[in-house]
């Protein structure tokens, strides 16, 4: 398990695989089999995995996958399921422990031209404010494209 402090001051926890094949993706995302916990507020996290093609998105974890979460974060409990989003709570004591283990994440942004940027590492939107199109590196020559301001 690795714990990171993101640009927004919230925690990102990765359980499992180290990389997707390229360090430029950043340590938070890891490989397609890694489970991620993204802090939403206080002790509340969203849990998800990348799909087999490396695309971001939330998914309901199977009981065996959630057991992996509890091996690393024993106080983790499922508290909410909305569509494909899995809400997880951890204890205040465990949250303090996780904060103590966190290392910072960074965002690297490359401007490719007028209104087009590519991002590497942590996913911070603020540097994209003047861009219309973003590319997030997935490794090798693969990028996820997105329009700024829309999901």
N, C-alpha and C positions, 0 to 999 in steps of 0.2 A: 504494500500500500504506500502511495505517495500523497502528500498533502501540499497543496499550493495555495498561495494567497494571490488572487487575481487583481486586475486593475480596479475593480469596483470595491475592493476591500473584503470581498466574500471568499469563502473557501471553495476549492475544487479538490475532490478526492478521486484518485484513480486507483482501482484495484485490478491488478492483472498486467497484461502485456505492456512492454516498454514502448514500442514504436510501431508505426504503420509502415515503416520501411524508409522513412526519411526523418532526420532530426529536425528538419525545418518545420514540420508540422507542430512541433512543440510537445513537451513532456505531458501536458495535461490530457491530450487526446489518446495517446498510446495506440495500441492495435485494435483491430475490430472486435476482439473478444474481451477487451477491458471493460469493466463496469465503472461508470462515473457517477459521482454524487456531486451535484451542483447546489451550493447553498442559495436558498431563496431568501430567507430571513431567519435570524436567530438560530433556533435548533431545527428548522425545516429545510429539507433538501429535496431536489428532484433526482431520481435515479434513472439511468439509462445506459444503453450501449450503442456503439456505431453498428450499422448493419454490415453484412458480409462484403459490401462494396466500398465501405469506408465513408458512407454518407452520414452526416450528423442527424440526430433526431432522437426523440424519446421513445422508449418502448417499455412495456410491462416486463419485469424480470420474472423468470420462472422461480419456483420455490428453491431449486438447487442454486440458482444464481443469487437469490437473496440470501441464502445461507452463506455464500462467499462474502457478502457484505457484512453479515453478522460475525463472521470469523475475525474480521478486521475492525469492525465498529460494533462491539457487543450490545450496546444499548439501542441500536437501530431498530425501529419499528415502523411498519407500514401504517400510515394514518389516512391516506387519501388516494383514490384512483379516479382520475378524470380522463376519459378517452384513453390515450396512450401514455398519460403522465402518471408516474408512481410517486406519491408523496411519502417521504420518510422523515421521521423525527429521531433525534439523538438526545441524550441527556445533557444537561448543562455542564456536568463534570466532564463528560466525554468531549463536548464542544471545546472546553478550555484546553484539554489535552491535545486535541487536533490543532487548535490554533498555535500551541507551543511547538508543534512539529512542522508547521507550514514554512515553505520557502517561496520567495516571490516568483511570479510569472511576469514575463515581459511581452510586449507587442512590438513587432517590427513591421513597418509599413513601407512599401515601395510604390512610388508613383510611376505608373506606366505610360501615362499620357493625360491629356485633358479629360478629367472626369472618370479615370480608371485607375484603380489601385490594387495591389496585391498585399495580403496580410500574412504574417508568419507568427506563430506562437499564440499568446493570449489573444482573445477576441475582443478588442476594444473598439467601439463604434465611433467615439469622438473624433479620431483622426480622419474619418471618412466623410465628415460633414459636408465637404465641398465636392464630393464625388457622387456619381450616379450609379456606378457599377463597381462591385468589389469581387475579387477572386481570393479564395482561401486555399492555400496550398495543401494538397492531400498526399504529396509524395511523388517523386519522379517527375513526370510531366503532367500530372493530374491536378486539376484545380476544381473547386466548387465555385460556381459563379452565383452572385446574388445582386439584387438591386437594393441600394441603400434606401432605407425608409420603409421597406416592405419585408414581410416575413417569408 
